[in-house]
């Protein structure tokens, strides 16, 4: 939601900061959910006919496209962090 709102932000630096912060959260949480689902389903999760393995692979592709969490953390560090100084 924050990333969508950031698209209309007048300040491009603030927009970039919010989009990178959202991407970090999406990457971390998506990976966590995917790995936990795979653990929950065990070996069946990686069977070709079982969707959990496909979801984890798709989450990995999404994470690696447009920069992973480490890339966006670097952007946030260069921009002064996720929160704007008042």
C-alpha positions as CSV (number, residue, x, y, z in Angstrom):
1,X,0.0,0.0,0.0
2,X,2.8,2.4,0.9
3,X,4.6,1.8,-2.5
4,X,1.3,2.6,-4.3
5,X,0.9,5.8,-2.4
6,X,4.5,6.7,-3.0
7,X,3.9,6.8,-6.7
8,X,1.9,10.0,-6.3
9,X,4.6,11.6,-3.9
10,X,5.8,14.9,-5.2
11,X,9.3,14.5,-3.8
12,X,11.1,11.8,-5.9
13,X,13.6,11.0,-3.1
14,X,10.7,10.3,-0.7
15,X,8.9,8.2,-3.3
16,X,12.1,6.2,-3.9
17,X,12.6,5.7,-0.2
18,X,9.0,4.4,0.3
19,X,9.2,2.1,-2.7
20,X,12.5,0.6,-1.5
21,X,11.1,0.2,2.0
22,X,8.1,-1.6,0.6
23,X,10.3,-3.8,-1.6
24,X,12.4,-4.9,1.4
25,X,9.3,-5.9,3.3
26,X,7.8,-7.8,0.4
27,X,11.1,-9.6,-0.2
28,X,11.6,-10.6,3.4
29,X,8.0,-11.6,4.1
30,X,7.5,-13.4,0.8
31,X,10.6,-15.5,1.3
32,X,9.6,-16.3,4.9
33,X,6.1,-17.4,3.9
34,X,7.3,-19.4,0.9
35,X,9.9,-21.2,3.0
36,X,7.5,-21.9,5.8
37,X,4.9,-23.3,3.4
38,X,7.5,-25.6,1.9
39,X,8.5,-26.8,5.4
40,X,4.9,-27.4,6.3
41,X,4.3,-29.5,3.3
42,X,7.7,-31.3,3.5
43,X,8.9,-33.3,0.4
44,X,5.5,-33.0,-1.2
45,X,6.0,-29.2,-1.5
46,X,8.7,-29.7,-4.1
47,X,6.8,-32.2,-6.2
48,X,6.1,-30.9,-9.7
49,X,2.4,-31.3,-9.4
50,X,2.1,-29.6,-6.0
51,X,1.7,-25.8,-6.2
52,X,3.7,-24.8,-3.1
53,X,7.1,-25.4,-4.9
54,X,5.9,-23.3,-7.8
55,X,4.9,-20.4,-5.5
56,X,8.3,-20.4,-3.8
57,X,10.0,-20.4,-7.2
58,X,7.8,-17.5,-8.3
59,X,8.5,-15.6,-5.1
60,X,12.2,-16.1,-5.7
61,X,11.9,-14.6,-9.2
62,X,9.9,-11.7,-7.9
63,X,12.5,-11.1,-5.2
64,X,15.3,-11.1,-7.7
65,X,13.6,-8.9,-10.2
66,X,13.8,-5.1,-9.7
67,X,16.4,-5.6,-6.9
68,X,16.4,-7.9,-3.9
69,X,16.2,-6.9,-0.3
70,X,20.0,-6.2,0.0
71,X,19.8,-3.9,-3.1
72,X,16.9,-1.9,-1.6
73,X,18.5,-1.8,1.8
74,X,21.5,-0.2,0.1
75,X,19.3,2.4,-1.5
76,X,17.7,3.1,1.9
77,X,21.1,3.6,3.4
78,X,22.1,6.0,0.7
79,X,18.9,8.0,1.2
80,X,19.3,8.2,4.9
81,X,17.1,5.4,6.1
82,X,13.4,4.4,5.8
83,X,12.1,7.3,7.9
84,X,12.3,10.9,6.8
85,X,13.9,13.3,9.3
86,X,11.5,15.9,10.6
